[in-house]
Amino acid sequence: MVVVGCLSHRMTGVEVVNLAQQALSETTAFHLILDIEIDTDLIKDSLSVEVWERPPDLFKLQVLSAQNPQLRRLAFTTDGTQSKSYSPHSNEMVVGPADLVKMPSVLESLVRARREWIQSADARAARVIARERQEGLVVYKIAIPRGRSGSAQFWIDARDWLVRRVTYEDDYLGSGTIHVRSVQALNELAESQFRLDPPDGVPVTEITMEDERPLTFEEAQMVAGFSLRQPTVLPPDTRFLVAYQIDQNIAMVYEGAHSFTLVQGPNIGAVPTSEAVVISLSAQQAMLVQDDKSGGLLLTWREDDLQFSIAGLLDQEELVRIAESLQ
């Protein structure tokens, strides 16, 4: 995309973001290498990842390097319906519905940030901080608020109008930097690029649902052998998505800015008590542990014949608020 006269004057934040959004809408696929600095209450890491994207659904990631052994050499691919995740740490490949087989949510959010944060940005709130030259390119440094207390700064090149770097502050994602080491904007990426096969000898675990399809809340209530409870308090920009039946339990998936999964049923599973912290809810005690799958926290407790758990990229205060609002 060529925009005549863009370099002849200092552009506004609205103009730069509009051009970046236009460039994203006109690009069919991307191949990138990202260097990411993550610093949250639970995760602090420096990692490099290779990414293939063909929006809206095809996505593949390979972690090239990481300090955290659970992230090191992780590989993931999805077509929006089915996903595969390979973890050398557990020496296992997991295959199943995209709503259940996911990469750690902190990593997913940051890998997609340089595209999704720009696509969803309100251009009117963007402010130009600087116009400078980096690595042979003229770039605009743009500041854009994120939510009520977060913020992000984007370095957008004035040639292709692609994001080259992001720094951010966020209540849930903490702080960090996303550096686009290399990027190719492509007209096409073959589906074979998104293939992920297990290494020789690695077992494959297939996750299936008893009903083999997502359920509405009403459908989940019909198949559950108990009265389902729902939170009356949700984080901002978060809503119920789907439910699944897992043995005698029901998993309810909530999507949005602060996604989480609520599971309830007779026997969800044992909690590693050596790693758990005991906290108090309004009427009983609960166990709080780090949730390695999402990169967030998991809160679990039992009430009479039922066990409950809430897991996601939420802090302790938010987990307790949701738990105590169940009705």
Backbone torsions as a table, in degrees:
resi	resn	phi	psi	omega
1	MET	NA	129.2	179.5
2	VAL	-116.0	128.0	178.5
3	VAL	-117.2	109.9	-174.8
4	VAL	-67.9	131.7	172.3
5	GLY	84.6	4.3	-176.3
6	CYS	-67.0	-27.9	-176.7
7	LEU	-95.1	0.1	-177.3
8	SER	-84.7	-11.2	177.1
9	HIS	-147.8	163.4	179.5
10	ARG	-77.4	117.1	-175.3
11	MET	-81.0	159.2	177.4
12	THR	-88.0	165.9	177.3
13	GLY	-61.0	-38.4	178.7
14	VAL	-60.9	-45.7	-178.5
15	GLU	-63.6	-44.5	-177.8
16	VAL	-65.1	-46.4	-179.1
17	VAL	-65.7	-40.0	177.1
18	ASN	-60.0	-40.9	178.6
19	LEU	-68.4	-38.2	177.8
20	ALA	-65.3	-41.5	178.1
21	GLN	-65.3	-38.5	178.2
22	GLN	-65.0	-42.4	179.3
23	ALA	-61.3	-40.5	178.7
24	LEU	-66.0	-40.5	-178.2
25	SER	-68.6	-24.5	-177.4
26	GLU	-94.3	-4.4	-178.3
27	THR	-101.1	130.1	-175.9
28	THR	-81.6	-35.7	-173.5
29	ALA	-153.9	160.5	179.6
30	PHE	-136.6	147.7	167.6
31	HIS	-130.3	122.1	-171.6
32	LEU	-136.7	158.1	163.7
33	ILE	-123.6	124.9	-176.7
34	LEU	-117.4	138.3	170.4
35	ASP	-108.1	120.6	-169.9
36	ILE	-122.9	133.1	171.3
37	GLU	-107.2	120.6	-179.5
38	ILE	-113.8	132.9	176.5
39	ASP	-144.2	93.7	175.1
40	THR	-118.0	179.5	177.1
41	ASP	-63.5	-25.0	-175.0
42	LEU	-109.0	-25.8	-175.4
43	ILE	-131.7	131.9	171.7
44	LYS	-134.8	116.6	-172.5
45	ASP	-156.4	157.7	169.6
46	SER	-122.4	122.3	-177.0
47	LEU	-143.1	159.2	175.1
48	SER	-121.9	138.2	-177.6
49	VAL	-135.6	147.6	172.2
50	GLU	-106.7	133.9	-171.5
51	VAL	-131.3	137.9	170.0
52	TRP	-120.3	131.1	-179.1
53	GLU	-133.2	134.2	166.4
54	ARG	-133.8	85.5	-176.2
55	PRO	-57.3	149.5	10.7
56	PRO	-93.5	-10.6	-167.3
57	ASP	-117.1	-36.6	-173.2
58	LEU	-77.8	129.0	-175.5
59	PHE	-154.4	136.9	176.3
60	LYS	-142.4	142.3	-178.8
61	LEU	-138.4	141.6	170.1
62	GLN	-133.4	126.2	177.0
63	VAL	-80.2	118.2	-178.7
64	LEU	-82.5	-36.5	178.6
65	SER	-156.6	149.0	178.3
66	ALA	-164.7	153.0	175.8
67	GLN	-80.3	-39.1	-179.1
68	ASN	-71.0	121.6	-178.8
69	PRO	-62.6	-23.7	179.1
70	GLN	-75.1	-20.4	177.7
71	LEU	-98.0	-21.2	-173.6
72	ARG	-60.7	123.4	177.2
73	ARG	63.7	17.7	173.5
74	LEU	-60.1	141.4	176.7
75	ALA	-133.5	144.9	-174.8
76	PHE	-151.3	142.7	173.6
77	THR	-147.4	150.8	178.8
78	THR	-151.8	149.6	171.1
79	ASP	-109.9	14.5	-179.2
80	GLY	90.9	-18.0	177.9
81	THR	-112.5	-51.7	177.8
82	GLN	-116.3	147.2	179.3
83	SER	-130.7	156.1	172.8
84	LYS	-130.6	137.9	178.5
85	SER	-134.0	125.2	179.2
86	TYR	-112.9	126.9	-179.8
87	SER	-122.8	108.5	173.9
88	PRO	-61.3	-27.9	-179.2
89	HIS	-61.0	-42.5	178.1
90	SER	-99.1	-2.6	-178.4
91	ASN	51.9	55.4	-175.3
92	GLU	-152.6	146.0	168.0
93	MET	-112.4	133.1	180.0
94	VAL	-113.4	133.9	-179.3
95	VAL	-126.9	135.6	178.5
96	GLY	174.8	-171.5	-179.1
97	PRO	-58.2	144.0	-176.9
98	ALA	-62.2	-26.6	178.6
99	ASP	-70.8	-18.2	-177.3
100	LEU	-112.1	-37.2	179.9
101	VAL	-93.8	107.4	-174.8
102	LYS	-137.0	159.4	168.7
103	MET	-79.8	163.6	176.7
104	PRO	-51.2	131.9	-169.6
105	SER	-64.7	-31.4	176.2
106	VAL	-62.1	-46.2	-179.9
107	LEU	-64.3	-43.3	179.7
108	GLU	-59.9	-46.0	-178.8
109	SER	-60.1	-42.8	-175.5
110	LEU	-76.4	-34.9	178.4
111	VAL	-65.1	-36.4	-178.9
112	ARG	-88.4	-7.6	-169.6
113	ALA	-61.5	-42.9	-172.9
114	ARG	-65.7	-18.1	175.3
115	ARG	-99.9	-52.8	-172.5
116	GLU	-69.7	-35.2	179.9
117	TRP	-67.2	-35.5	176.9
118	ILE	-71.9	-42.7	-178.8
119	GLN	-59.9	-36.2	-176.7
120	SER	-94.3	-0.1	-175.6
121	ALA	-71.6	145.9	170.8
122	ASP	-86.3	106.1	-175.5
123	ALA	-57.0	-29.4	-177.8
124	ARG	-66.2	-21.7	-179.1
125	ALA	-91.6	-3.7	-176.7
126	ALA	-77.8	142.8	-178.4
127	ARG	-133.0	130.9	177.7
128	VAL	-77.8	125.0	177.3
129	ILE	-96.1	-40.2	-177.6
130	ALA	-157.6	157.5	170.8
131	ARG	-126.1	117.4	-171.5
132	GLU	-145.1	177.0	178.7
133	ARG	-113.7	129.7	178.3
134	GLN	-137.6	129.6	177.0
135	GLU	51.1	40.0	176.8
136	GLY	82.3	2.0	-179.3
137	LEU	-116.5	143.3	168.7
138	VAL	-78.6	128.0	-178.3
139	VAL	-129.3	148.1	172.0
140	TYR	-103.3	130.2	174.8
141	LYS	-95.0	118.2	-172.4
142	ILE	-118.7	134.7	174.5
143	ALA	-105.1	132.1	179.4
144	ILE	-135.9	127.5	176.1
145	PRO	-63.4	150.0	174.7
146	ARG	-127.6	108.0	179.7
147	GLY	69.1	-154.0	-175.1
148	ARG	-82.2	-29.7	-175.1
149	SER	-132.8	-4.7	-178.8
150	GLY	-92.2	170.9	178.1
151	SER	-157.3	159.3	176.6
152	ALA	-146.4	147.3	175.0
153	GLN	-119.7	134.2	-176.1
154	PHE	-120.2	135.5	170.8
155	TRP	-100.6	112.6	-174.3
156	ILE	-116.1	124.6	-176.0
157	ASP	-76.6	148.5	-176.0
158	ALA	-92.3	16.8	175.1
159	ARG	-106.3	-58.3	-178.7
160	ASP	-103.7	-8.5	-179.3
161	TRP	60.4	40.5	176.1
162	LEU	-107.2	149.2	178.0
163	VAL	-72.1	129.5	179.8
164	ARG	-107.1	-20.2	-179.3
165	ARG	-161.8	148.7	176.1
166	VAL	-137.3	134.8	164.8
167	THR	-119.7	146.5	-171.5
168	TYR	-147.9	155.9	169.8
169	GLU	-131.9	127.5	-174.5
170	ASP	-149.6	141.4	-179.1
171	ASP	-58.1	-37.0	-173.9
172	TYR	-102.3	-32.2	-179.1
173	LEU	-92.6	-3.8	-179.4
174	GLY	72.7	-136.8	-179.7
175	SER	-131.8	158.1	179.0
176	GLY	169.9	-171.6	-176.8
177	THR	-137.4	140.6	173.8
178	ILE	-121.0	112.5	-180.0
179	HIS	-107.8	124.4	178.5
180	VAL	-85.3	96.9	-178.0
181	ARG	-66.7	-40.9	175.5
182	SER	-150.4	148.4	179.7
183	VAL	-147.2	135.4	171.9
184	GLN	-120.3	120.1	172.5
185	ALA	-93.0	118.8	-168.8
186	LEU	-118.1	155.7	174.1
187	ASN	-79.1	-23.2	-175.8
188	GLU	-159.8	146.6	167.9
189	LEU	-132.2	122.8	-178.6
190	ALA	-65.6	149.2	179.6
191	GLU	-61.1	-25.6	177.9
192	SER	-62.7	-24.2	177.6
193	GLN	-65.7	-20.4	-175.6
194	PHE	-100.4	8.1	179.3
195	ARG	-73.5	142.1	178.5
196	LEU	-139.0	110.9	179.5
197	ASP	-107.2	144.8	178.8
198	PRO	-71.3	144.5	172.5
199	PRO	-60.7	159.0	-180.0
200	ASP	-55.4	132.4	175.7
201	GLY	84.9	-4.8	-179.4
202	VAL	-84.8	124.4	179.9
203	PRO	-69.3	148.5	178.6
204	VAL	-112.6	123.7	177.1
205	THR	-105.6	122.4	179.1
206	GLU	-100.4	123.0	178.0
207	ILE	-91.9	121.0	178.2
208	THR	-126.3	152.8	176.5
209	MET	-99.7	146.8	-179.5
210	GLU	-57.2	-37.5	179.8
211	ASP	-90.4	-13.2	178.7
212	GLU	59.9	22.1	175.9
213	ARG	-158.8	155.7	177.2
214	PRO	-68.1	151.3	-177.8
215	LEU	-117.4	147.6	166.1
216	THR	-73.4	169.2	177.9
217	PHE	-61.4	-41.3	-179.2
218	GLU	-63.7	-40.5	178.2
219	GLU	-67.1	-40.1	178.4
220	ALA	-63.3	-39.3	178.7
221	GLN	-64.0	-33.4	-179.4
222	MET	-69.2	-35.5	-177.6
223	VAL	-89.8	-16.9	179.1
224	ALA	-74.4	145.5	177.2
225	GLY	-93.0	22.7	-178.5
226	PHE	-156.7	168.3	-178.9
227	SER	-79.9	117.6	179.9
228	LEU	-71.4	144.6	176.5
229	ARG	-111.8	145.5	-179.5
230	GLN	-123.6	147.7	175.1
231	PRO	-74.8	136.2	174.2
232	THR	-92.7	-7.5	176.5
233	VAL	-120.7	125.1	178.8
234	LEU	-125.9	150.9	173.8
235	PRO	-62.8	160.7	179.2
236	PRO	-57.4	142.6	175.1
237	ASP	57.4	38.4	179.1
238	THR	-130.4	138.9	-177.2
239	ARG	-147.2	161.4	176.2
240	PHE	-66.4	135.3	-180.0
241	LEU	-108.5	-69.5	-178.8
242	VAL	-147.8	169.7	173.7
243	ALA	-127.8	156.2	176.5
244	TYR	-134.7	147.9	172.7
245	GLN	-94.9	124.2	178.3
246	ILE	-123.9	102.0	-172.5
247	ASP	57.3	-120.8	179.5
248	GLN	-96.9	6.4	-176.6
249	ASN	-105.9	161.1	176.6
250	ILE	-121.5	126.1	174.9
251	ALA	-102.9	124.2	-179.7
252	MET	-111.6	119.8	-174.2
253	VAL	-98.7	127.0	177.1
254	TYR	-113.0	128.5	-176.4
255	GLU	-111.7	163.7	176.4
256	GLY	135.5	-156.3	-176.5
257	ALA	-62.7	-31.5	-177.6
258	HIS	-133.0	70.9	-173.5
259	SER	-68.9	152.9	176.0
260	PHE	-158.9	168.3	177.4
261	THR	-124.4	129.8	176.4
262	LEU	-106.7	122.3	178.4
263	VAL	-117.0	136.3	178.2
264	GLN	-143.6	143.2	-179.1
265	GLY	166.4	-177.8	-175.5
266	PRO	-66.0	-36.3	-175.1
267	ASN	-152.8	90.8	-178.7
268	ILE	-73.2	-40.5	-179.1
269	GLY	147.0	163.3	-177.6
270	ALA	-74.1	150.6	178.1
271	VAL	-107.6	133.4	177.3
272	PRO	-69.0	93.2	-172.2
273	THR	-61.8	-26.4	-179.6
274	SER	-67.2	-21.8	-179.3
275	GLU	-105.5	0.5	-172.6
276	ALA	-96.2	153.0	173.6
277	VAL	-114.2	131.2	179.8
278	VAL	-84.1	127.1	176.3
279	ILE	-128.9	166.8	-177.7
280	SER	-106.3	130.0	167.6
281	LEU	-96.8	-175.5	-174.8
282	SER	-62.8	-34.7	-174.2
283	ALA	-125.0	-5.6	-178.1
284	GLN	-159.8	173.8	177.2
285	GLN	-91.3	154.3	-179.9
286	ALA	-136.8	162.9	178.8
287	MET	-110.1	131.8	-179.8
288	LEU	-114.7	123.4	179.6
289	VAL	-135.7	159.2	174.5
290	GLN	-72.6	134.1	-179.8
291	ASP	-99.3	100.2	-175.3
292	ASP	-64.8	-27.2	-177.9
293	LYS	-68.2	-39.9	-177.0
294	SER	-100.5	-13.5	-174.3
295	GLY	79.1	9.1	-179.6
296	GLY	-116.3	-137.8	-178.0
297	LEU	-122.0	155.5	173.9
298	LEU	-125.3	129.3	177.8
299	LEU	-116.2	127.1	-179.3
300	THR	-137.4	147.7	179.7
301	TRP	-159.1	166.5	179.8
302	ARG	-122.0	138.3	173.8
303	GLU	-128.5	109.0	-178.5
304	ASP	55.8	-117.2	-174.2
305	ASP	-91.4	1.1	-175.9
306	LEU	-118.7	147.1	174.1
307	GLN	-113.2	145.0	-178.9
308	PHE	-127.3	150.3	170.6
309	SER	-148.0	145.8	174.5
310	ILE	-128.8	124.9	-177.6
311	ALA	-134.2	139.0	177.3
312	GLY	166.1	-174.4	-179.3
313	LEU	-84.4	66.7	-178.1
314	LEU	-128.8	150.1	176.2
315	ASP	-84.8	173.1	-174.4
316	GLN	-60.4	-41.5	-178.8
317	GLU	-60.7	-41.8	-179.3
318	GLU	-69.6	-40.6	177.6
319	LEU	-59.7	-45.3	-179.4
320	VAL	-64.8	-40.5	179.9
321	ARG	-61.3	-43.4	178.3
322	ILE	-66.1	-46.3	-178.2
323	ALA	-59.0	-44.0	-176.6
324	GLU	-75.8	-8.7	179.5
325	SER	-96.7	-1.3	-176.7
326	LEU	-62.0	132.1	177.2
327	GLN	-135.8	NA	NA
